[in-house]
């Protein structure tokens, strides 16, 4: 699998159109409902996990102890996994590969899926055209983070990935 960044972003844009969303902040609940996914807070998740999806039940479990902005991004990320079809292909059945190479491929495959889900979530919560519109009005990253209901760090990263600012 290769990383499909443009595809993930385009799928997120289509979700916004299908949901009729035209202004920030984006309702992750509305996007989840559009895809017949339910969201539940689940206090038994360890602190290291913000959210996870149970594909067989069409539910996203969210850690209630995390901040609102982190939960929103995590929900968007899990919706991305679902919509991008990451549950369909989890096997690497190739008897010609040794175990080390197979594990290496499994890790890369998983990393590619995570990258795609992150790109989906970033585009869903901070859509390119909405961000450019607000940024052109002279809003700084802190103000933009409030408008889009995301963390300042997520907004800095998004602005950098859109080449609107430099962020290291």
N, C-alpha and C positions, 0 to 999 in steps of 0.2 A: 504494500500500500504506500502510495506517496501522499504527501500532505496536500489537501485540496482547499487551499485558503480562499481562493476566489469563489469556489463552489459554496463553501460554508457561509461566506459573506452574502452571496446572492440568495441563498436559502433563507437567511435571516431577514433580508430585505423583503422577500416574498411573504414571510410570516407577518411582517408589519402591514403590508398591503392587504393581505387576507383578513387581518384583524381590524382593519380600518383605523389604525393608529397613525396620527399625523403630527403629534406633538409629544415632547418629553414631559415627564418621565414615562417610560414604557411600563405597561402593566404585565408583569411576568405571569400573573394569575390568568389574565385574558389569553395570553399566548398558550399557556398550559391547557386551558379549557378548550381552545381551538383545536388542540391536538388530542383531546380526550384524556388528558393527564390530570391526576389529582395531586394536590400538595398537602402534606401533613407534617406538622412539627413532631419530632421524635426525640425525646430527651435521652434515650439510651445510646445515641450516637457518640462515639468518643470525640473528644475535642479536636482531634486531628482530621475529622471528617465534617465538612460543612453541609454536604448533601449527597444523596445517592439515589439512583433510580432503580426501581424494581420493575424490570421490563414485563414480567409475566402478569403483574397486577396493574400496570399503567399508573404507578404512583411514584412520586418524588418525596423522599423523606428528608427533612431539613432539621439541622441542629438549632434548637431554639436559643441556645446560649450565645450564638454568634450575632454580630451586629447586623442591622437591617440591610446595609449595603452589601455585606459579604453574602448574606442569604440570597439576595436578589441575583448577584452574579452567579452564585452556585446553582440556583434554580435554572437560570438561563443556560448555564453550562450543561446541566443534565438534560434540559430540553434539547440542546444541540446534539448530545449523544443519541437521543431518541430519534430525532428527525433525520439525522445524517446516517442512520442505519448502523450504528456501531455495534449493535447487539447481534447482527446477522453473521458476522464472520469472525469467530474467535479461535479458529483452529489453524494449526500449521502442521498438517499431516504430510510429511515428506520423509520417507524412510531413507533417502540418500544423504540427509544432513546428519551430522553428529549432534549430540545434545547441546553442546556449547553454542554452536551456530544457530540451532533452533531457538534456544533461549534468547540469544542476541536478537534474532528476528522478532520474537514475541515482544521483547522490550521496545524495540523500534516501532513496531506496529502499534503498541499501546501508546507510546509517546506521540505518534502521528495522530491518533484519535484524540488525545488530550489537546494537542495544538489546534485541531479542527474545532473541537468543542469550545475552546477559548476564543477563537476567532469568531465563531457563531455568536457567542455570548457578548463579545465586545461590540459587534455590529448590531446586535439586537438591542442592547441597552444604550449604546452610544452611536446611533446610525450616522454614517458619514455625512449625509446632507443636513441632518439636524445639527450635528456638531459644527460643521463649517458655517452654517447660518448663525448660530449663537456666537461662535468665535469671531466672526466678522463684525459683530456688534461691540467688540473690544472686551469681551468677558475673559477673565483670567481662569486658570484651571480650578481654583477653589470655588469660584462662582459656578462654573460649568458643572463641577461635581455635584453641587447642590441642585441645579436644574435637572440633571439627569438621574439624581438619586443613586450615585455610585461613589466609591471611595475616591479621594483625591489621587491616590496612587494609580488607580485604574484609569482615571482621566488623564493623568500625565502620560501614562504608557500609550493610551489611545491617541492623544495629540501628537506624540512622537511617532507612532506608527503611521499616522496620516501625514507626517512630515510638516506639521504646523509649528512644532517647537522641537528643540533639542532636549533630550532627556537621557541620562546615562544610568 
